[in-house]
Amino acid sequence: MARHAAYWQPLIDSGQMVIFGPVLDGTGSWGLGVAEAEDEEELRAFAAGDPAVTTGTAQVEIGKMLSGFVRPG
């Protein structure tokens, strides 16, 4: 999972990744990432190269959020 997190670090560093981290629930653990992207296909291609994906450890699902709300800073 360290390689997985490191893979996404450039998007975190650039500010493109809004939130990224593990989620724990009764069924086990999974991760959530919310990223801003101009090009969905580019994001999909990047996600496909994630070491967790290429090793078969995990899969990435991408959905488009049309609008949202952010709490005031």
Secondary structure, DSSP 8 states (H G I E B T S, - for coil): -HHHHHHHHHHHHHT-EEEEEEEEETTEEEEEEEE--S-HHHHHHHHHT-HHHHTTS----------------
